[in-house]
Amino acid sequence: MQERIKHVIAAVFGLDDQTITEESCSINTIEQWDSLQQIRLVLALEQEFGIEFDDEEIPQLTNFSTIQSLVSDKTLVM
């Protein structure tokens, strides 16, 4: 799952998968991460994993650890 998340993040932000780590992937470390990219990221993650984020969860998706945790929780429920 971690590699799939990295791939989605890299595709959305135009980065190399290998550069995505827990430390390097956040709204504070990726220059391209703005509100439009946030929406693209949410849609890409929902499509990749067949999940749907609640309105309250979307603002939390600002770093790799939180993304991984929420995606993991949602895929376990299915």
PyMOL Python script that loads the backbone (N, CA, C, O; Angstrom):
from pymol import cmd

cmd.read_pdbstr("""\
ATOM      1  N   MET A   1       0.821  -1.186   0.000  1.00  0.00           N
ATOM      2  CA  MET A   1       0.000   0.000   0.000  1.00  0.00           C
ATOM      3  C   MET A   1       0.872   1.260   0.000  1.00  0.00           C
ATOM      4  O   MET A   1       0.561   2.227  -0.696  1.00  0.00           O
ATOM      5  N   GLN A   2       1.937   1.253   0.760  1.00  0.00           N
ATOM      6  CA  GLN A   2       2.810   2.410   0.853  1.00  0.00           C
ATOM      7  C   GLN A   2       3.354   2.814  -0.519  1.00  0.00           C
ATOM      8  O   GLN A   2       3.422   4.001  -0.839  1.00  0.00           O
ATOM      9  N   GLU A   3       3.733   1.842  -1.313  1.00  0.00           N
ATOM     10  CA  GLU A   3       4.266   2.138  -2.644  1.00  0.00           C
ATOM     11  C   GLU A   3       3.182   2.703  -3.557  1.00  0.00           C
ATOM     12  O   GLU A   3       3.459   3.589  -4.364  1.00  0.00           O
ATOM     13  N   ARG A   4       1.961   2.207  -3.443  1.00  0.00           N
ATOM     14  CA  ARG A   4       0.855   2.738  -4.240  1.00  0.00           C
ATOM     15  C   ARG A   4       0.572   4.191  -3.856  1.00  0.00           C
ATOM     16  O   ARG A   4       0.323   5.026  -4.726  1.00  0.00           O
ATOM     17  N   ILE A   5       0.610   4.490  -2.572  1.00  0.00           N
ATOM     18  CA  ILE A   5       0.402   5.864  -2.121  1.00  0.00           C
ATOM     19  C   ILE A   5       1.517   6.759  -2.660  1.00  0.00           C
ATOM     20  O   ILE A   5       1.250   7.857  -3.147  1.00  0.00           O
ATOM     21  N   LYS A   6       2.761   6.296  -2.575  1.00  0.00           N
ATOM     22  CA  LYS A   6       3.889   7.064  -3.099  1.00  0.00           C
ATOM     23  C   LYS A   6       3.704   7.349  -4.580  1.00  0.00           C
ATOM     24  O   LYS A   6       3.961   8.460  -5.045  1.00  0.00           O
ATOM     25  N   HIS A   7       3.259   6.345  -5.314  1.00  0.00           N
ATOM     26  CA  HIS A   7       3.057   6.504  -6.754  1.00  0.00           C
ATOM     27  C   HIS A   7       1.992   7.564  -7.043  1.00  0.00           C
ATOM     28  O   HIS A   7       2.171   8.398  -7.931  1.00  0.00           O
ATOM     29  N   VAL A   8       0.892   7.535  -6.300  1.00  0.00           N
ATOM     30  CA  VAL A   8      -0.180   8.517  -6.488  1.00  0.00           C
ATOM     31  C   VAL A   8       0.337   9.920  -6.180  1.00  0.00           C
ATOM     32  O   VAL A   8       0.119  10.850  -6.957  1.00  0.00           O
ATOM     33  N   ILE A   9       1.016  10.071  -5.058  1.00  0.00           N
ATOM     34  CA  ILE A   9       1.548  11.379  -4.674  1.00  0.00           C
ATOM     35  C   ILE A   9       2.529  11.885  -5.736  1.00  0.00           C
ATOM     36  O   ILE A   9       2.470  13.047  -6.138  1.00  0.00           O
ATOM     37  N   ALA A  10       3.414  11.024  -6.177  1.00  0.00           N
ATOM     38  CA  ALA A  10       4.393  11.410  -7.194  1.00  0.00           C
ATOM     39  C   ALA A  10       3.701  11.835  -8.485  1.00  0.00           C
ATOM     40  O   ALA A  10       4.098  12.822  -9.105  1.00  0.00           O
ATOM     41  N   ALA A  11       2.682  11.107  -8.888  1.00  0.00           N
ATOM     42  CA  ALA A  11       1.959  11.438 -10.121  1.00  0.00           C
ATOM     43  C   ALA A  11       1.252  12.788 -10.005  1.00  0.00           C
ATOM     44  O   ALA A  11       1.291  13.589 -10.939  1.00  0.00           O
ATOM     45  N   VAL A  12       0.616  13.041  -8.881  1.00  0.00           N
ATOM     46  CA  VAL A  12      -0.122  14.291  -8.688  1.00  0.00           C
ATOM     47  C   VAL A  12       0.820  15.490  -8.673  1.00  0.00           C
ATOM     48  O   VAL A  12       0.509  16.526  -9.261  1.00  0.00           O
ATOM     49  N   PHE A  13       1.951  15.364  -8.015  1.00  0.00           N
ATOM     50  CA  PHE A  13       2.844  16.498  -7.851  1.00  0.00           C
ATOM     51  C   PHE A  13       4.004  16.517  -8.858  1.00  0.00           C
ATOM     52  O   PHE A  13       4.855  17.405  -8.807  1.00  0.00           O
ATOM     53  N   GLY A  14       4.036  15.549  -9.762  1.00  0.00           N
ATOM     54  CA  GLY A  14       5.091  15.511 -10.768  1.00  0.00           C
ATOM     55  C   GLY A  14       6.462  15.244 -10.193  1.00  0.00           C
ATOM     56  O   GLY A  14       7.451  15.846 -10.610  1.00  0.00           O
ATOM     57  N   LEU A  15       6.516  14.326  -9.222  1.00  0.00           N
ATOM     58  CA  LEU A  15       7.770  13.987  -8.559  1.00  0.00           C
ATOM     59  C   LEU A  15       8.175  12.551  -8.884  1.00  0.00           C
ATOM     60  O   LEU A  15       7.375  11.774  -9.405  1.00  0.00           O
ATOM     61  N   ASP A  16       9.407  12.212  -8.575  1.00  0.00           N
ATOM     62  CA  ASP A  16       9.905  10.850  -8.692  1.00  0.00           C
ATOM     63  C   ASP A  16       9.456  10.068  -7.460  1.00  0.00           C
ATOM     64  O   ASP A  16       9.599  10.547  -6.335  1.00  0.00           O
ATOM     65  N   ASP A  17       8.911   8.862  -7.670  1.00  0.00           N
ATOM     66  CA  ASP A  17       8.466   8.020  -6.558  1.00  0.00           C
ATOM     67  C   ASP A  17       9.534   7.874  -5.478  1.00  0.00           C
ATOM     68  O   ASP A  17       9.225   7.826  -4.287  1.00  0.00           O
ATOM     69  N   GLN A  18      10.792   7.804  -5.905  1.00  0.00           N
ATOM     70  CA  GLN A  18      11.895   7.568  -4.973  1.00  0.00           C
ATOM     71  C   GLN A  18      12.128   8.740  -4.021  1.00  0.00           C
ATOM     72  O   GLN A  18      12.770   8.576  -2.983  1.00  0.00           O
ATOM     73  N   THR A  19      11.614   9.913  -4.363  1.00  0.00           N
ATOM     74  CA  THR A  19      11.819  11.080  -3.508  1.00  0.00           C
ATOM     75  C   THR A  19      10.744  11.207  -2.432  1.00  0.00           C
ATOM     76  O   THR A  19      10.844  12.066  -1.556  1.00  0.00           O
ATOM     77  N   ILE A  20       9.723  10.365  -2.491  1.00  0.00           N
ATOM     78  CA  ILE A  20       8.617  10.440  -1.539  1.00  0.00           C
ATOM     79  C   ILE A  20       8.953   9.614  -0.301  1.00  0.00           C
ATOM     80  O   ILE A  20       9.097   8.394  -0.375  1.00  0.00           O
ATOM     81  N   THR A  21       9.076  10.296   0.834  1.00  0.00           N
ATOM     82  CA  THR A  21       9.284   9.631   2.120  1.00  0.00           C
ATOM     83  C   THR A  21       8.367  10.298   3.139  1.00  0.00           C
ATOM     84  O   THR A  21       7.752  11.325   2.851  1.00  0.00           O
ATOM     85  N   GLU A  22       8.279   9.717   4.318  1.00  0.00           N
ATOM     86  CA  GLU A  22       7.463  10.321   5.374  1.00  0.00           C
ATOM     87  C   GLU A  22       7.963  11.724   5.707  1.00  0.00           C
ATOM     88  O   GLU A  22       7.163  12.614   5.994  1.00  0.00           O
ATOM     89  N   GLU A  23       9.259  11.924   5.671  1.00  0.00           N
ATOM     90  CA  GLU A  23       9.838  13.213   6.020  1.00  0.00           C
ATOM     91  C   GLU A  23       9.726  14.233   4.895  1.00  0.00           C
ATOM     92  O   GLU A  23       9.601  15.431   5.149  1.00  0.00           O
ATOM     93  N   SER A  24       9.769  13.762   3.656  1.00  0.00           N
ATOM     94  CA  SER A  24       9.818  14.693   2.528  1.00  0.00           C
ATOM     95  C   SER A  24       8.459  14.995   1.922  1.00  0.00           C
ATOM     96  O   SER A  24       8.361  15.792   0.989  1.00  0.00           O
ATOM     97  N   CYS A  25       7.423  14.377   2.434  1.00  0.00           N
ATOM     98  CA  CYS A  25       6.118  14.515   1.800  1.00  0.00           C
ATOM     99  C   CYS A  25       5.113  15.182   2.731  1.00  0.00           C
ATOM    100  O   CYS A  25       4.459  14.530   3.545  1.00  0.00           O
ATOM    101  N   SER A  26       5.011  16.494   2.588  1.00  0.00           N
ATOM    102  CA  SER A  26       3.998  17.225   3.349  1.00  0.00           C
ATOM    103  C   SER A  26       3.678  18.523   2.626  1.00  0.00           C
ATOM    104  O   SER A  26       4.361  18.925   1.685  1.00  0.00           O
ATOM    105  N   ILE A  27       2.638  19.150   3.088  1.00  0.00           N
ATOM    106  CA  ILE A  27       2.237  20.428   2.507  1.00  0.00           C
ATOM    107  C   ILE A  27       3.341  21.467   2.684  1.00  0.00           C
ATOM    108  O   ILE A  27       3.408  22.436   1.927  1.00  0.00           O
ATOM    109  N   ASN A  28       4.202  21.273   3.672  1.00  0.00           N
ATOM    110  CA  ASN A  28       5.292  22.210   3.952  1.00  0.00           C
ATOM    111  C   ASN A  28       6.566  21.926   3.167  1.00  0.00           C
ATOM    112  O   ASN A  28       7.447  22.783   3.098  1.00  0.00           O
ATOM    113  N   THR A  29       6.679  20.744   2.577  1.00  0.00           N
ATOM    114  CA  THR A  29       7.921  20.384   1.895  1.00  0.00           C
ATOM    115  C   THR A  29       7.781  20.239   0.386  1.00  0.00           C
ATOM    116  O   THR A  29       8.789  20.185  -0.319  1.00  0.00           O
ATOM    117  N   ILE A  30       6.571  20.176  -0.118  1.00  0.00           N
ATOM    118  CA  ILE A  30       6.356  20.061  -1.563  1.00  0.00           C
ATOM    119  C   ILE A  30       5.819  21.396  -2.072  1.00  0.00           C
ATOM    120  O   ILE A  30       4.688  21.781  -1.775  1.00  0.00           O
ATOM    121  N   GLU A  31       6.636  22.082  -2.830  1.00  0.00           N
ATOM    122  CA  GLU A  31       6.323  23.432  -3.292  1.00  0.00           C
ATOM    123  C   GLU A  31       5.020  23.497  -4.098  1.00  0.00           C
ATOM    124  O   GLU A  31       4.278  24.474  -3.991  1.00  0.00           O
ATOM    125  N   GLN A  32       4.741  22.483  -4.890  1.00  0.00           N
ATOM    126  CA  GLN A  32       3.562  22.469  -5.752  1.00  0.00           C
ATOM    127  C   GLN A  32       2.255  22.223  -4.996  1.00  0.00           C
ATOM    128  O   GLN A  32       1.180  22.321  -5.589  1.00  0.00           O
ATOM    129  N   TRP A  33       2.323  21.910  -3.717  1.00  0.00           N
ATOM    130  CA  TRP A  33       1.146  21.515  -2.933  1.00  0.00           C
ATOM    131  C   TRP A  33       0.323  22.745  -2.580  1.00  0.00           C
ATOM    132  O   TRP A  33       0.633  23.468  -1.633  1.00  0.00           O
ATOM    133  N   ASP A  34      -0.733  22.972  -3.360  1.00  0.00           N
ATOM    134  CA  ASP A  34      -1.663  24.058  -3.076  1.00  0.00           C
ATOM    135  C   ASP A  34      -3.071  23.475  -3.000  1.00  0.00           C
ATOM    136  O   ASP A  34      -3.235  22.256  -3.031  1.00  0.00           O
ATOM    137  N   SER A  35      -4.076  24.319  -2.902  1.00  0.00           N
ATOM    138  CA  SER A  35      -5.443  23.820  -2.714  1.00  0.00           C
ATOM    139  C   SER A  35      -5.928  23.002  -3.903  1.00  0.00           C
ATOM    140  O   SER A  35      -6.633  22.011  -3.716  1.00  0.00           O
ATOM    141  N   LEU A  36      -5.569  23.392  -5.111  1.00  0.00           N
ATOM    142  CA  LEU A  36      -5.969  22.629  -6.292  1.00  0.00           C
ATOM    143  C   LEU A  36      -5.302  21.258  -6.301  1.00  0.00           C
ATOM    144  O   LEU A  36      -5.946  20.247  -6.581  1.00  0.00           O
ATOM    145  N   GLN A  37      -4.014  21.233  -5.995  1.00  0.00           N
ATOM    146  CA  GLN A  37      -3.300  19.958  -5.949  1.00  0.00           C
ATOM    147  C   GLN A  37      -3.838  19.067  -4.823  1.00  0.00           C
ATOM    148  O   GLN A  37      -3.848  17.843  -4.950  1.00  0.00           O
ATOM    149  N   GLN A  38      -4.276  19.672  -3.740  1.00  0.00           N
ATOM    150  CA  GLN A  38      -4.866  18.919  -2.633  1.00  0.00           C
ATOM    151  C   GLN A  38      -6.099  18.162  -3.128  1.00  0.00           C
ATOM    152  O   GLN A  38      -6.273  16.983  -2.821  1.00  0.00           O
ATOM    153  N   ILE A  39      -6.949  18.840  -3.891  1.00  0.00           N
ATOM    154  CA  ILE A  39      -8.159  18.208  -4.433  1.00  0.00           C
ATOM    155  C   ILE A  39      -7.773  17.106  -5.421  1.00  0.00           C
ATOM    156  O   ILE A  39      -8.369  16.029  -5.413  1.00  0.00           O
ATOM    157  N   ARG A  40      -6.795  17.367  -6.258  1.00  0.00           N
ATOM    158  CA  ARG A  40      -6.332  16.340  -7.214  1.00  0.00           C
ATOM    159  C   ARG A  40      -5.792  15.121  -6.477  1.00  0.00           C
ATOM    160  O   ARG A  40      -6.028  13.984  -6.884  1.00  0.00           O
ATOM    161  N   LEU A  41      -5.069  15.366  -5.397  1.00  0.00           N
ATOM    162  CA  LEU A  41      -4.533  14.265  -4.601  1.00  0.00           C
ATOM    163  C   LEU A  41      -5.661  13.434  -3.992  1.00  0.00           C
ATOM    164  O   LEU A  41      -5.626  12.205  -4.045  1.00  0.00           O
ATOM    165  N   VAL A  42      -6.649  14.096  -3.421  1.00  0.00           N
ATOM    166  CA  VAL A  42      -7.788  13.402  -2.825  1.00  0.00           C
ATOM    167  C   VAL A  42      -8.497  12.543  -3.871  1.00  0.00           C
ATOM    168  O   VAL A  42      -8.788  11.373  -3.622  1.00  0.00           O
ATOM    169  N   LEU A  43      -8.771  13.116  -5.025  1.00  0.00           N
ATOM    170  CA  LEU A  43      -9.460  12.375  -6.089  1.00  0.00           C
ATOM    171  C   LEU A  43      -8.630  11.192  -6.581  1.00  0.00           C
ATOM    172  O   LEU A  43      -9.163  10.110  -6.827  1.00  0.00           O
ATOM    173  N   ALA A  44      -7.329  11.404  -6.720  1.00  0.00           N
ATOM    174  CA  ALA A  44      -6.441  10.325  -7.183  1.00  0.00           C
ATOM    175  C   ALA A  44      -6.384   9.186  -6.164  1.00  0.00           C
ATOM    176  O   ALA A  44      -6.409   8.014  -6.541  1.00  0.00           O
ATOM    177  N   LEU A  45      -6.308   9.525  -4.884  1.00  0.00           N
ATOM    178  CA  LEU A  45      -6.283   8.487  -3.841  1.00  0.00           C
ATOM    179  C   LEU A  45      -7.614   7.736  -3.802  1.00  0.00           C
ATOM    180  O   LEU A  45      -7.635   6.512  -3.671  1.00  0.00           O
ATOM    181  N   GLU A  46      -8.712   8.460  -3.913  1.00  0.00           N
ATOM    182  CA  GLU A  46     -10.027   7.811  -3.909  1.00  0.00           C
ATOM    183  C   GLU A  46     -10.154   6.843  -5.085  1.00  0.00           C
ATOM    184  O   GLU A  46     -10.662   5.732  -4.935  1.00  0.00           O
ATOM    185  N   GLN A  47      -9.692   7.273  -6.243  1.00  0.00           N
ATOM    186  CA  GLN A  47      -9.770   6.412  -7.424  1.00  0.00           C
ATOM    187  C   GLN A  47      -8.847   5.197  -7.296  1.00  0.00           C
ATOM    188  O   GLN A  47      -9.257   4.073  -7.588  1.00  0.00           O
ATOM    189  N   GLU A  48      -7.636   5.415  -6.871  1.00  0.00           N
ATOM    190  CA  GLU A  48      -6.657   4.324  -6.757  1.00  0.00           C
ATOM    191  C   GLU A  48      -7.101   3.245  -5.776  1.00  0.00           C
ATOM    192  O   GLU A  48      -6.911   2.056  -6.030  1.00  0.00           O
ATOM    193  N   PHE A  49      -7.688   3.655  -4.663  1.00  0.00           N
ATOM    194  CA  PHE A  49      -8.019   2.702  -3.606  1.00  0.00           C
ATOM    195  C   PHE A  49      -9.509   2.378  -3.513  1.00  0.00           C
ATOM    196  O   PHE A  49      -9.909   1.564  -2.680  1.00  0.00           O
ATOM    197  N   GLY A  50     -10.340   3.004  -4.359  1.00  0.00           N
ATOM    198  CA  GLY A  50     -11.770   2.732  -4.322  1.00  0.00           C
ATOM    199  C   GLY A  50     -12.409   3.132  -3.007  1.00  0.00           C
ATOM    200  O   GLY A  50     -13.265   2.426  -2.474  1.00  0.00           O
ATOM    201  N   ILE A  51     -11.981   4.282  -2.490  1.00  0.00           N
ATOM    202  CA  ILE A  51     -12.475   4.764  -1.198  1.00  0.00           C
ATOM    203  C   ILE A  51     -13.050   6.163  -1.383  1.00  0.00           C
ATOM    204  O   ILE A  51     -12.971   6.745  -2.464  1.00  0.00           O
ATOM    205  N   GLU A  52     -13.628   6.690  -0.311  1.00  0.00           N
ATOM    206  CA  GLU A  52     -14.132   8.061  -0.327  1.00  0.00           C
ATOM    207  C   GLU A  52     -13.816   8.712   1.008  1.00  0.00           C
ATOM    208  O   GLU A  52     -14.108   8.165   2.071  1.00  0.00           O
ATOM    209  N   PHE A  53     -13.214   9.890   0.931  1.00  0.00           N
ATOM    210  CA  PHE A  53     -12.885  10.638   2.143  1.00  0.00           C
ATOM    211  C   PHE A  53     -14.059  11.516   2.541  1.00  0.00           C
ATOM    212  O   PHE A  53     -14.735  12.087   1.685  1.00  0.00           O
ATOM    213  N   ASP A  54     -14.298  11.623   3.841  1.00  0.00           N
ATOM    214  CA  ASP A  54     -15.314  12.525   4.365  1.00  0.00           C
ATOM    215  C   ASP A  54     -14.787  13.950   4.286  1.00  0.00           C
ATOM    216  O   ASP A  54     -13.578  14.170   4.216  1.00  0.00           O
ATOM    217  N   ASP A  55     -15.702  14.917   4.297  1.00  0.00           N
ATOM    218  CA  ASP A  55     -15.311  16.329   4.236  1.00  0.00           C
ATOM    219  C   ASP A  55     -14.378  16.716   5.383  1.00  0.00           C
ATOM    220  O   ASP A  55     -13.515  17.577   5.215  1.00  0.00           O
ATOM    221  N   GLU A  56     -14.545  16.087   6.542  1.00  0.00           N
ATOM    222  CA  GLU A  56     -13.699  16.397   7.696  1.00  0.00           C
ATOM    223  C   GLU A  56     -12.287  15.838   7.542  1.00  0.00           C
ATOM    224  O   GLU A  56     -11.345  16.357   8.142  1.00  0.00           O
ATOM    225  N   GLU A  57     -12.135  14.782   6.742  1.00  0.00           N
ATOM    226  CA  GLU A  57     -10.832  14.140   6.582  1.00  0.00           C
ATOM    227  C   GLU A  57      -9.945  14.852   5.567  1.00  0.00           C
ATOM    228  O   GLU A  57      -8.721  14.835   5.696  1.00  0.00           O
ATOM    229  N   ILE A  58     -10.541  15.469   4.574  1.00  0.00           N
ATOM    230  CA  ILE A  58      -9.766  16.069   3.482  1.00  0.00           C
ATOM    231  C   ILE A  58      -8.733  17.078   3.973  1.00  0.00           C
ATOM    232  O   ILE A  58      -7.591  17.022   3.518  1.00  0.00           O
ATOM    233  N   PRO A  59      -9.073  17.996   4.874  1.00  0.00           N
ATOM    234  CA  PRO A  59      -8.045  18.944   5.344  1.00  0.00           C
ATOM    235  C   PRO A  59      -6.901  18.281   6.114  1.00  0.00           C
ATOM    236  O   PRO A  59      -5.835  18.879   6.262  1.00  0.00           O
ATOM    237  N   GLN A  60      -7.103  17.066   6.602  1.00  0.00           N
ATOM    238  CA  GLN A  60      -6.060  16.355   7.345  1.00  0.00           C
ATOM    239  C   GLN A  60      -5.017  15.725   6.428  1.00  0.00           C
ATOM    240  O   GLN A  60      -3.930  15.373   6.885  1.00  0.00           O
ATOM    241  N   LEU A  61      -5.326  15.580   5.160  1.00  0.00           N
ATOM    242  CA  LEU A  61      -4.440  14.897   4.217  1.00  0.00           C
ATOM    243  C   LEU A  61      -3.313  15.825   3.772  1.00  0.00           C
ATOM    244  O   LEU A  61      -3.252  16.231   2.611  1.00  0.00           O
ATOM    245  N   THR A  62      -2.435  16.150   4.694  1.00  0.00           N
ATOM    246  CA  THR A  62      -1.365  17.105   4.408  1.00  0.00           C
ATOM    247  C   THR A  62       0.035  16.545   4.612  1.00  0.00           C
ATOM    248  O   THR A  62       1.016  17.282   4.502  1.00  0.00           O
ATOM    249  N   ASN A  63       0.144  15.252   4.906  1.00  0.00           N
ATOM    250  CA  ASN A  63       1.458  14.630   5.012  1.00  0.00           C
ATOM    251  C   ASN A  63       1.332  13.125   4.776  1.00  0.00           C
ATOM    252  O   ASN A  63       0.244  12.555   4.859  1.00  0.00           O
ATOM    253  N   PHE A  64       2.455  12.508   4.485  1.00  0.00           N
ATOM    254  CA  PHE A  64       2.455  11.104   4.105  1.00  0.00           C
ATOM    255  C   PHE A  64       1.889  10.201   5.201  1.00  0.00           C
ATOM    256  O   PHE A  64       1.105   9.297   4.914  1.00  0.00           O
ATOM    257  N   SER A  65       2.274  10.435   6.433  1.00  0.00           N
ATOM    258  CA  SER A  65       1.832   9.569   7.533  1.00  0.00           C
ATOM    259  C   SER A  65       0.315   9.587   7.694  1.00  0.00           C
ATOM    260  O   SER A  65      -0.309   8.539   7.858  1.00  0.00           O
ATOM    261  N   THR A  66      -0.271  10.772   7.648  1.00  0.00           N
ATOM    262  CA  THR A  66      -1.726  10.880   7.792  1.00  0.00           C
ATOM    263  C   THR A  66      -2.435  10.260   6.606  1.00  0.00           C
ATOM    264  O   THR A  66      -3.440   9.569   6.770  1.00  0.00           O
ATOM    265  N   ILE A  67      -1.916  10.503   5.415  1.00  0.00           N
ATOM    266  CA  ILE A  67      -2.510   9.908   4.216  1.00  0.00           C
ATOM    267  C   ILE A  67      -2.499   8.396   4.341  1.00  0.00           C
ATOM    268  O   ILE A  67      -3.518   7.744   4.115  1.00  0.00           O
ATOM    269  N   GLN A  68      -1.358   7.836   4.698  1.00  0.00           N
ATOM    270  CA  GLN A  68      -1.233   6.387   4.821  1.00  0.00           C
ATOM    271  C   GLN A  68      -2.195   5.851   5.876  1.00  0.00           C
ATOM    272  O   GLN A  68      -2.838   4.824   5.660  1.00  0.00           O
ATOM    273  N   SER A  69      -2.297   6.525   6.994  1.00  0.00           N
ATOM    274  CA  SER A  69      -3.168   6.086   8.071  1.00  0.00           C
ATOM    275  C   SER A  69      -4.643   6.090   7.644  1.00  0.00           C
ATOM    276  O   SER A  69      -5.360   5.115   7.867  1.00  0.00           O
ATOM    277  N   LEU A  70      -5.084   7.182   7.034  1.00  0.00           N
ATOM    278  CA  LEU A  70      -6.489   7.276   6.621  1.00  0.00           C
ATOM    279  C   LEU A  70      -6.824   6.292   5.497  1.00  0.00           C
ATOM    280  O   LEU A  70      -7.889   5.675   5.506  1.00  0.00           O
ATOM    281  N   VAL A  71      -5.924   6.148   4.543  1.00  0.00           N
ATOM    282  CA  VAL A  71      -6.156   5.183   3.465  1.00  0.00           C
ATOM    283  C   VAL A  71      -6.217   3.774   4.043  1.00  0.00           C
ATOM    284  O   VAL A  71      -7.080   2.981   3.664  1.00  0.00           O
ATOM    285  N   SER A  72      -5.322   3.468   4.942  1.00  0.00           N
ATOM    286  CA  SER A  72      -5.281   2.160   5.582  1.00  0.00           C
ATOM    287  C   SER A  72      -6.580   1.876   6.328  1.00  0.00           C
ATOM    288  O   SER A  72      -7.162   0.801   6.185  1.00  0.00           O
ATOM    289  N   ASP A  73      -7.028   2.835   7.116  1.00  0.00           N
ATOM    290  CA  ASP A  73      -8.285   2.683   7.864  1.00  0.00           C
ATOM    291  C   ASP A  73      -9.458   2.438   6.922  1.00  0.00           C
ATOM    292  O   ASP A  73     -10.306   1.587   7.189  1.00  0.00           O
ATOM    293  N   LYS A  74      -9.503   3.172   5.839  1.00  0.00           N
ATOM    294  CA  LYS A  74     -10.634   3.062   4.907  1.00  0.00           C
ATOM    295  C   LYS A  74     -10.600   1.748   4.123  1.00  0.00           C
ATOM    296  O   LYS A  74     -11.654   1.191   3.816  1.00  0.00           O
ATOM    297  N   THR A  75      -9.440   1.259   3.803  1.00  0.00           N
ATOM    298  CA  THR A  75      -9.361   0.012   3.039  1.00  0.00           C
ATOM    299  C   THR A  75      -9.630  -1.196   3.929  1.00  0.00           C
ATOM    300  O   THR A  75     -10.084  -2.232   3.444  1.00  0.00           O
ATOM    301  N   LEU A  76      -9.354  -1.071   5.229  1.00  0.00           N
ATOM    302  CA  LEU A  76      -9.658  -2.164   6.166  1.00  0.00           C
ATOM    303  C   LEU A  76     -11.153  -2.324   6.370  1.00  0.00           C
ATOM    304  O   LEU A  76     -11.643  -3.435   6.575  1.00  0.00           O
ATOM    305  N   VAL A  77     -11.877  -1.212   6.313  1.00  0.00           N
ATOM    306  CA  VAL A  77     -13.323  -1.226   6.521  1.00  0.00           C
ATOM    307  C   VAL A  77     -14.010  -1.963   5.381  1.00  0.00           C
ATOM    308  O   VAL A  77     -15.035  -2.613   5.583  1.00  0.00           O
ATOM    309  N   MET A  78     -13.446  -1.861   4.186  1.00  0.00           N
ATOM    310  CA  MET A  78     -14.051  -2.471   3.022  1.00  0.00           C
ATOM    311  C   MET A  78     -13.903  -3.933   3.112  1.00  0.00           C
ATOM    312  O   MET A  78     -14.349  -4.655   2.220  1.00  0.00           O
TER     313      MET A  78
END
""", "prot")
cmd.dss("prot")
cmd.show_as("cartoon", "prot")
cmd.util.cbc("prot")
cmd.orient("prot")
